[in-house]
Amino acid sequence: MKLPNPLGILGEDLKTVLDKDPAARNHLEVICCYPGLHALWLHRVAHFLWRHRLRLAGRLLSQLSRFWTGIEIHPGAAIGRRFFIDHGMGVVIGETSEIGDDVLLYQGVVLGGTTHEKRKRHPTLGNNVVVGAGATLLGAITIGDGARVGAGSVVVQSVPPGATVVGIPGRAVTERGEPAEALEHGRLPDPVNDALRLIIAEQSGLAERLRRLEESLRIQKDDETPEKRGDDPGMAHG
C-alpha cells in the first residue's frame, strides 16, 4: 500500500485554498492567514493520535486548534482531501462526522449530533458538497455527492445527491443541479418568497371567483324582479 506524500498533500491543500477563495493571492498569504487551513492541518495530526489510541493527546491538540482558529473539529472526525473551511469562525464538526473529498464549508457551520449514545450520531457529507454560512446539520444523516446547503438552513434529514437545500427545516428546492463548486446564495431559490407568491396568486384567483359569484347573484336577483317576470304590480293588491 502506497502511503500519501505529506508534501504533496500540503501542496494540494494550498492549491485548494487558492482555487476556492478569490481573495487568496499567494502561497505565503495562505499559509499565514487562513485559519481554516491551520485547523485542517492540526486536525490531521489530532486524528492520527486519536486513531492510535492517544486520545487525550488528540483532544488536547484539538483544543489548542479551537483556541487558535475558532474552529472546533473533534479528533475522531474523518475528513477527506481538498477540504476547505472558508473564514472558519464558529465551525463545529462532531466526533462521528464523515466528510468526503472536495467539500467546502463556510463560517458558522455545525455538524452536530442528536443523541447521547456512543454510536454514529453526526452527519456524513459526500464528495463536492458545499454548506453555506451558519447552516446546521444534525444527526446521522447523509448529504449526497454534489449537494448544496443554503446559508442558515437547519437540515435534519438526508439530502439526495445534487440537491439544493434551503430553509428551516431544510427542504430540497432542486433535485439535481450543476456540480457544487461554490454556493451562489443570490441565485438560490427562496422557498418563503415562492410560498408568498403562491398565496398571492391563490388569493387573486379566489377574489376573481368571488367577483364572478357576486355578479351571478346580482343578475339572478335582477331576473327575479316583477318587471323582469312581466307581473303587474297593481294586480298584487287586487
C-alpha positions in Angstrom: 0.0 0.0 0.0 1.4 3.3 -1.1 1.3 6.0 1.6 0.4 9.5 0.6 3.2 12.0 0.2 2.9 14.6 3.0 4.4 17.4 0.9 2.1 16.5 -1.9 -0.9 16.7 0.5 0.2 20.1 1.8 0.6 21.4 -1.7 -2.8 20.1 -2.6 -4.2 22.0 0.4 -2.7 25.2 -0.6 -3.9 24.8 -4.2 -7.4 24.1 -2.9 -7.5 27.4 -1.0 -6.2 29.4 -4.0 -8.8 27.7 -6.2 -11.8 28.3 -4.0 -11.1 31.7 -2.5 -10.6 34.6 -4.9 -9.2 36.7 -2.1 -6.2 34.4 -1.7 -3.2 35.9 -3.6 -0.2 33.7 -3.0 1.1 30.7 -1.1 2.7 32.7 1.7 -0.5 34.5 2.5 -2.5 31.3 2.5 0.0 29.6 4.9 0.0 32.6 7.3 -3.6 33.9 7.2 -6.1 31.1 6.7 -7.4 29.6 10.0 -9.4 27.0 8.1 -6.2 25.6 6.7 -4.5 25.7 10.1 -7.4 23.9 11.7 -7.3 21.2 8.9 -3.5 20.6 9.4 -3.8 20.4 13.2 -6.8 18.1 12.8 -4.8 15.7 10.7 -2.3 15.3 13.5 -5.0 15.1 16.1 -6.9 12.5 14.1 -3.7 10.4 13.7 -3.2 10.5 17.5 -6.9 9.6 18.0 -6.7 6.6 15.7 -3.6 5.3 17.5 -5.3 5.4 20.9 -3.6 8.6 22.1 -7.0 10.0 22.8 -6.0 12.6 25.4 -3.2 14.0 23.2 -5.6 14.2 20.3 -8.2 16.1 22.4 -5.6 18.5 23.7 -4.3 19.3 20.2 -7.9 19.7 19.1 -8.5 22.1 22.0 -5.4 24.1 21.0 -6.7 24.3 17.5 -10.0 25.6 18.7 -8.4 28.4 20.7 -6.1 29.4 17.9 -8.5 29.2 14.9 -12.1 29.5 16.4 -12.8 26.2 14.6 -13.8 23.1 16.6 -13.1 19.7 15.0 -13.3 16.6 17.1 -10.2 14.4 16.5 -12.4 11.5 15.8 -14.0 13.1 12.7 -12.9 11.7 9.3 -12.1 14.3 6.7 -11.2 13.7 3.0 -8.9 15.5 0.7 -9.1 19.1 -0.7 -11.3 20.1 2.2 -11.7 23.9 2.8 -13.3 25.9 5.5 -13.7 29.5 4.3 -13.4 32.2 7.0 -14.0 29.4 9.6 -15.0 31.1 12.8 -17.7 29.1 14.7 -17.5 25.9 12.6 -18.1 22.8 14.7 -17.5 19.3 13.4 -18.6 16.4 15.7 -16.8 13.2 16.6 -18.6 10.8 14.2 -18.8 13.2 11.3 -17.5 11.9 8.0 -16.6 14.4 5.2 -15.7 13.4 1.6 -13.4 14.9 -0.9 -13.6 18.5 -2.3 -16.0 19.7 0.4 -16.4 23.4 1.1 -17.8 24.8 4.4 -18.4 28.4 5.3 -18.2 30.1 8.7 -20.6 29.0 11.4 -21.5 25.6 10.0 -22.4 23.0 12.6 -22.2 19.2 12.1 -23.9 18.2 15.3 -25.3 15.1 16.9 -28.8 14.3 18.2 -28.2 11.5 20.7 -26.0 10.8 23.8 -25.5 7.2 22.8 -22.0 6.2 21.7 -22.7 5.4 18.1 -22.8 7.2 14.7 -24.6 10.4 15.5 -23.2 13.1 13.2 -23.7 13.8 9.5 -21.9 12.2 6.6 -21.1 14.6 3.7 -20.3 13.1 0.3 -17.9 14.5 -2.2 -18.2 18.0 -3.7 -20.7 19.2 -1.0 -21.0 22.9 -0.3 -22.5 24.1 3.0 -23.4 27.8 3.4 -22.7 30.1 6.3 -24.5 29.4 9.6 -26.1 26.1 8.4 -26.7 23.4 11.0 -26.8 19.7 10.0 -28.0 17.4 12.8 -27.9 13.7 13.3 -26.6 10.7 11.4 -27.9 12.0 8.1 -26.2 11.7 4.7 -25.7 14.7 2.4 -25.3 13.3 -1.1 -22.5 14.0 -3.5 -22.7 17.4 -5.1 -25.4 18.7 -2.8 -25.6 22.3 -1.6 -27.0 23.6 1.7 -28.0 27.2 1.8 -26.9 29.7 4.5 -28.8 29.5 7.8 -30.5 26.2 6.9 -31.3 23.6 9.5 -31.1 20.1 8.0 -32.3 17.1 9.9 -33.0 14.7 7.1 -30.7 13.1 4.4 -30.3 15.1 1.2 -30.1 13.3 -2.2 -27.1 13.8 -4.4 -27.0 17.0 -6.4 -29.9 18.6 -4.5 -30.0 22.2 -3.2 -31.5 22.5 0.3 -32.6 25.8 2.0 -34.8 26.8 4.9 -35.8 25.8 8.4 -36.3 22.9 8.4 -34.2 22.3 5.3 -36.1 21.3 2.1 -34.8 20.3 -1.3 -35.7 23.0 -3.8 -33.8 21.4 -6.7 -33.2 17.8 -7.1 -30.0 17.8 -9.2 -28.0 20.8 -10.3 -24.6 21.6 -11.6 -21.6 20.4 -9.6 -21.3 22.4 -6.5 -18.0 24.4 -6.9 -19.4 27.3 -4.9 -22.6 28.4 -3.3 -24.1 31.5 -5.0 -26.6 32.5 -2.4 -28.1 35.2 -4.7 -29.2 32.5 -7.2 -30.6 30.1 -4.7 -34.4 29.6 -4.7 -36.2 31.3 -1.8 -38.9 28.9 -0.5 -40.6 31.6 1.6 -40.8 34.0 -1.3 -42.1 31.2 -3.5 -44.8 30.4 -0.9 -45.8 34.0 -0.7 -46.1 34.2 -4.5 -48.3 31.1 -4.4 -50.5 32.6 -1.7 -50.9 35.9 -3.6 -51.8 34.0 -6.8 -54.3 31.9 -4.9 -55.8 35.0 -3.3 -56.1 36.7 -6.7 -57.9 33.6 -8.0 -60.3 33.5 -5.1 -61.0 37.2 -5.5 -61.9 36.7 -9.1 -64.2 33.7 -8.3 -65.9 35.8 -5.6 -66.4 38.7 -8.1 -68.0 36.3 -10.6 -70.2 34.8 -8.0 -71.4 38.2 -6.9 -72.1 39.2 -10.5 -74.1 36.0 -11.0 -76.1 36.6 -7.8 -76.8 40.2 -8.9 -78.0 39.0 -12.3 -80.2 36.3 -10.7 -81.7 38.9 -8.4 -82.5 41.3 -11.3 -84.2 38.4 -13.1 -86.5 37.8 -10.2 -87.9 41.4 -10.0 -91.6 41.8 -11.1 -90.5 43.9 -14.1 -88.3 41.1 -15.4 -91.1 38.4 -14.7 -93.7 40.5 -16.5 -96.0 40.7 -13.5 -98.4 43.7 -13.0 -97.5 45.3 -9.6 -101.1 46.6 -9.3 -102.6 43.2 -9.5 -100.7 42.1 -6.4 -103.1 44.3 -4.3 -106.2 43.3 -6.4 
